[in-house]
């Protein structure tokens, strides 16, 4: 059977998709003081809502946060959580941590909180009976869709995870049965880094693809095939994204 050709992406469309993937950045600085138009926000949210979900359960919901008072409360909660997080590091790592910009709760145009209802009845439990955690996994897919759509719109997005979930839930009046999956800062930025900021700052570097690959069973390595696949993938990415 021949592969489908009638609904294929053309070369430019494929390049655009891969560019969004390779140039997506976790942005927490350089947000511009420019409002985010509702039509742009709508496209980002609609992309998130079209994410894949196990059993088509669509367990996600989105809280769009623009109220300055709500955002100030979230910012204060971040500051408390960040002080505790900093205590986990010492010496040079602690000093580097304290220089990182890890949120843009107030500076960004919009904040989004993505939640998950793990008990949602949509999908009739298909795929969840053996792996109930797929509800949260599906909601993470929604965040990834939003992130790629935002990059295609030249909109920055940053995930703020240094928050106490219970305290955040109280601020946002989220029921205890609902899981907070991600808190996102969204808005136009003055620039996108050529590489992830944490790599530029020396916090961590990207792991080569070949080191993540196993074949047939976990632990079964084929270094030649892994290196070949990595080289083929890098050819797709282009020199500027390596």
C-alpha positions as CSV (number, residue, x, y, z in Angstrom):
1,X,0.0,0.0,0.0
2,X,1.4,3.4,-1.0
3,X,1.6,6.2,1.6
4,X,-1.0,8.9,1.5
5,X,-0.1,11.9,-0.7
6,X,-3.2,14.0,-0.9
7,X,-2.9,15.5,2.5
8,X,0.9,15.7,2.8
9,X,2.6,18.9,4.0
10,X,4.7,20.6,1.3
11,X,8.3,21.4,1.9
12,X,7.7,24.9,3.2
13,X,5.0,23.7,5.6
14,X,7.3,21.0,7.0
15,X,10.1,23.5,7.5
16,X,7.7,25.8,9.3
17,X,6.7,23.0,11.7
18,X,10.3,21.9,12.4
19,X,11.4,25.6,12.8
20,X,8.7,26.0,15.5
21,X,9.9,22.9,17.3
22,X,13.6,23.8,17.2
23,X,13.1,27.5,18.0
24,X,10.6,27.1,20.8
25,X,12.0,28.6,24.0
26,X,11.0,28.7,27.6
27,X,10.8,32.5,27.9
28,X,10.8,34.2,31.3
29,X,12.5,37.5,30.4
30,X,12.4,40.3,27.7
31,X,8.6,40.4,27.6
32,X,7.5,43.5,25.8
33,X,4.9,45.8,27.4
34,X,2.4,45.1,24.5
35,X,-1.1,43.6,24.9
36,X,-1.7,40.2,23.4
37,X,-4.7,40.5,21.0
38,X,-7.6,38.2,21.6
39,X,-7.4,36.7,18.1
40,X,-3.8,35.6,18.8
41,X,-4.6,34.3,22.3
42,X,-7.6,32.4,20.7
43,X,-5.4,30.7,18.2
44,X,-2.9,29.6,20.9
45,X,-5.7,28.3,23.1
46,X,-7.4,26.5,20.1
47,X,-4.2,24.8,19.2
48,X,-3.9,23.6,22.8
49,X,-7.4,22.4,22.7
50,X,-6.6,20.3,19.6
51,X,-3.9,18.4,21.3
52,X,-4.0,14.6,21.3
53,X,-5.6,13.0,24.3
54,X,-6.0,9.3,25.3
55,X,-9.5,8.1,24.6
56,X,-10.3,11.6,23.3
57,X,-10.9,12.5,27.0
58,X,-9.8,16.1,26.6
59,X,-9.2,16.5,30.4
60,X,-7.7,20.0,30.2
61,X,-9.1,23.4,31.1
62,X,-7.5,26.8,30.9
63,X,-7.6,29.7,33.3
64,X,-6.8,33.0,31.5
65,X,-5.4,35.3,34.1
66,X,-5.1,39.1,33.5
67,X,-6.2,40.5,36.9
68,X,-3.2,42.4,38.4
69,X,-4.2,41.5,41.9
70,X,-4.4,37.7,41.1
71,X,-1.0,37.9,39.4
72,X,0.5,39.7,42.3
73,X,-0.6,37.0,44.7
74,X,0.8,34.3,42.4
75,X,4.1,36.3,42.2
76,X,4.3,36.4,46.0
77,X,3.8,32.7,46.1
78,X,6.5,32.1,43.6
79,X,8.9,34.2,45.7
80,X,8.2,32.1,48.7
81,X,8.7,28.9,46.8
82,X,11.8,30.2,45.0
83,X,13.5,30.9,48.4
84,X,12.9,27.4,49.5
85,X,14.1,26.0,46.1
86,X,17.3,28.0,46.3
87,X,18.2,26.4,49.6
88,X,18.6,23.1,47.8
89,X,21.7,24.4,46.1
90,X,25.1,25.4,47.4
91,X,28.3,27.2,46.2
92,X,28.6,28.0,42.5
93,X,25.3,26.2,41.7
94,X,23.5,28.3,44.3
95,X,25.0,31.5,43.0
96,X,24.1,30.7,39.4
97,X,20.5,29.8,40.5
98,X,20.1,33.2,42.1
99,X,21.0,34.9,38.8
100,X,18.3,33.0,36.8
101,X,15.1,34.7,35.8
102,X,12.5,32.0,36.5
103,X,9.2,33.8,36.0
104,X,7.5,36.7,34.3
105,X,4.2,36.6,36.1
106,X,3.7,40.3,36.2
107,X,5.6,41.4,33.1
108,X,4.0,39.1,30.6
109,X,0.7,40.1,28.9
110,X,-1.3,37.1,30.0
111,X,-0.9,34.2,32.4
112,X,-2.4,30.8,31.7
113,X,-3.0,28.0,34.2
114,X,-3.6,24.6,32.6
115,X,-5.5,22.1,34.7
116,X,-6.5,18.5,34.4
117,X,-9.6,16.7,35.6
118,X,-8.2,13.1,36.1
119,X,-11.8,11.8,36.7
120,X,-13.3,13.3,33.6
121,X,-15.9,10.9,32.1
122,X,-15.2,11.9,28.5
123,X,-13.6,9.1,26.6
124,X,-15.3,6.5,28.7
125,X,-12.1,5.4,30.3
126,X,-10.6,4.2,27.1
127,X,-6.8,3.8,27.6
128,X,-7.0,5.0,31.2
129,X,-7.9,1.8,33.0
130,X,-4.3,0.6,33.0
131,X,-2.6,4.0,32.9
132,X,-4.7,6.6,34.7
133,X,-1.8,9.0,34.6
134,X,-2.5,9.5,30.8
135,X,-5.0,12.2,31.8
136,X,-2.1,14.4,33.0
137,X,0.1,13.4,30.1
138,X,-2.7,14.4,27.7
139,X,-2.8,17.8,29.4
140,X,0.9,18.2,28.9
141,X,0.4,17.7,25.2
142,X,-2.0,20.6,25.2
143,X,0.7,22.8,26.7
144,X,3.2,21.7,24.0
145,X,0.6,22.5,21.3
146,X,0.2,26.0,22.9
147,X,3.9,26.5,23.0
148,X,4.5,25.7,19.4
149,X,1.5,27.8,18.3
150,X,2.9,30.7,20.4
151,X,6.3,30.4,18.7
152,X,4.7,30.4,15.3
153,X,2.9,33.6,16.4
154,X,6.2,35.2,17.6
155,X,4.8,35.0,21.1
156,X,6.9,34.0,24.1
157,X,5.8,31.4,26.6
158,X,7.4,30.4,29.8
159,X,6.5,27.6,32.2
160,X,6.6,28.5,35.9
161,X,6.9,25.4,38.0
162,X,8.4,26.9,41.2
163,X,5.0,27.3,42.8
164,X,3.3,25.4,45.6
165,X,0.3,23.7,44.0
166,X,-1.9,23.8,47.0
167,X,-1.3,27.6,47.6
168,X,-1.7,28.3,43.8
169,X,-5.0,26.3,43.9
170,X,-6.3,28.5,46.7
171,X,-5.4,31.7,44.9
172,X,-7.1,30.6,41.7
173,X,-10.1,28.8,43.5
174,X,-9.2,25.5,41.9
175,X,-11.1,22.5,43.4
176,X,-8.9,19.9,45.1
177,X,-10.0,17.3,42.7
178,X,-8.5,19.2,39.8
179,X,-4.8,18.8,39.1
180,X,-2.7,21.9,38.2
181,X,-0.5,20.9,35.3
182,X,1.2,24.1,34.3
183,X,1.4,27.8,34.9
184,X,2.4,29.8,31.9
185,X,3.5,33.3,31.2
186,X,2.5,34.4,27.7
187,X,3.2,37.6,25.6
188,X,5.3,39.3,23.0
189,X,9.0,39.4,23.6
190,X,11.8,41.6,22.3
191,X,13.8,38.6,21.1
192,X,14.1,34.8,21.2
193,X,17.4,33.2,22.3
194,X,19.2,31.1,19.6
195,X,19.5,28.3,22.2
196,X,17.7,27.5,25.4
197,X,18.6,30.1,28.0
198,X,19.6,27.4,30.6
199,X,22.2,26.1,28.1
200,X,23.5,29.6,27.3
201,X,23.8,30.3,31.0
202,X,25.7,27.0,31.7
203,X,23.0,25.4,33.9
204,X,22.6,22.4,31.7
205,X,23.2,21.3,28.1
206,X,21.1,19.3,25.6
207,X,21.6,15.6,25.7
208,X,22.5,14.1,22.3
209,X,19.7,12.1,20.8
210,X,21.9,9.0,20.4
211,X,22.2,8.7,24.2
212,X,18.4,8.4,24.6
213,X,17.9,5.5,22.1
214,X,17.3,1.9,22.9
215,X,16.3,-0.8,20.4
216,X,13.7,-3.5,21.0
217,X,14.3,-3.6,24.8
218,X,15.4,-1.1,27.4
219,X,19.2,-1.2,27.7
220,X,19.8,-2.8,24.3
221,X,22.0,-0.2,22.5
222,X,23.1,0.0,18.9
223,X,25.6,2.9,18.9
224,X,26.0,2.9,15.1
225,X,22.3,3.0,14.4
226,X,21.8,5.6,17.1
227,X,24.5,7.8,15.7
228,X,23.1,7.5,12.2
229,X,19.6,8.5,13.4
230,X,21.1,11.4,15.3
231,X,23.0,12.6,12.2
232,X,19.9,12.3,10.0
233,X,17.9,14.3,12.6
234,X,20.5,17.0,12.8
235,X,20.4,17.3,9.0
236,X,16.7,18.1,9.3
237,X,17.3,20.6,12.0
238,X,19.9,22.6,10.1
239,X,23.2,24.0,11.3
240,X,21.6,26.8,13.2
241,X,19.6,24.5,15.5
242,X,22.3,22.0,16.4
